[in-house]
Amino acid sequence: MSFEVTPAEVQERRSKGEPLILIDVRRPDEHLITRIETAELIPMDTVPRRLNDLEEMAEQGPLIVFCHHGVRSATVVNWLRGQGVANSQSMAGGIDRWSLEIDSSVPRY
């Protein structure tokens, strides 16, 4: 499984019915500004204590981790993979790129 995935790839996989689990690792204040409705908010600083939850989620489908631009999500996926959660990918460009390429109704900030 590749480390990074584009928003277009995520959307294509979702349209084919793949059970992707979207994980938003932005801060709660960022989440209030804009969000992808089906994503679960797990702020980056809470990821270590939510490892068991994330491991269980990864058993249900690939974790697609995103943030604002893709830097924090790459850090989280690197850490998750180091913990044995291989079924995780970072969404390149984050929610900003999602807004530009997939869903313009998602506000940019």
N, C-alpha and C positions, 0 to 999 in steps of 0.2 A: 504494500500500500504506500503510495507516494506521501511525502510529508505535507505537501501543500496542494490545495485544490482551488480552482477559480470559482467565482460565483456562478458562472455559466454552467460549469460542471456540476455544481451542487444542484442547480435548478433542473438540469437534465436528469440527474439521478433521482431527484424527488418526483419528477413527472413520470418516471418509469416505475414508481412505487417502492423504491429502495427505502428502507426504514431508517433514515438519517436522523440523528439526534443533534439538534443545533444548540450549542452552548455559547452564550454571550458572556465574555469575561470582562466586560467594561464595568465601570463603577455605577452604582445606583443612580447618581445624578445624571450620568450620560444616558442611562436606560430610560429615564423620564423624558428626555429630549426626543428620542427615536428608538425604535426596536423592530425586530422581525418577530411578528406575532407568535410564531410557533417555537421560538427559542426559549430556553431556560436561562435565567440570569444566575450565574455563579461567578461573582466578581473574582478577579485574579487573586486577590489576597486571601480568599476563602478556599481556594482550590485544594491546598494540602489537607485541610480538615474535612473536605468533601470527597477525598479520594475513594473511599468505599462506595459512595453514591455513584461517582463517575465510572468506577469499575463495573457496577451493576448496569448502568445505562449502556456501557459499551458492549455488554452481552446482548442487548436488544438491537443494536445497530451501530454503525460507525458514528463516532463523535466528530462533528464538524464544529470546530472552535473558531470564534471570531471576536474581534474587538473593533476599534475605530478604523485603523488602517492596516492591521495585520502584524504589528510588532509584538504586542502582548500575547496574542494568540499563538504565535510561533514559539514564544518562550514557554507558554503553558503546554503546548503539544510536545515540545522537547522534554519538559519535565515529566509529563504523563508517560511518554514512551520510556523514559528512564525508570519509571515505576512499574513498567510491564504492561501499560495500556497501549498496546500496539495499534488498536483499532481507533486511532484518532488522527485527525488532519486539521491543519490550519487553513482558514479561508483567506487566500491572498487578497489584500486590499481592504479587507474588513467590510463593515457595514457601509462605509463610504462608497466602495466599489459596487456593492450590492445595489445601492441607490442609483448609481450611474448606469449600471448595465442590466439590472433585473427588474427593479421596482422603484420607479421614480416617486411613488407616493410615500416612500420612506424618506423623511427629511434628512438633509445633510447638515452638518455642523462643523 
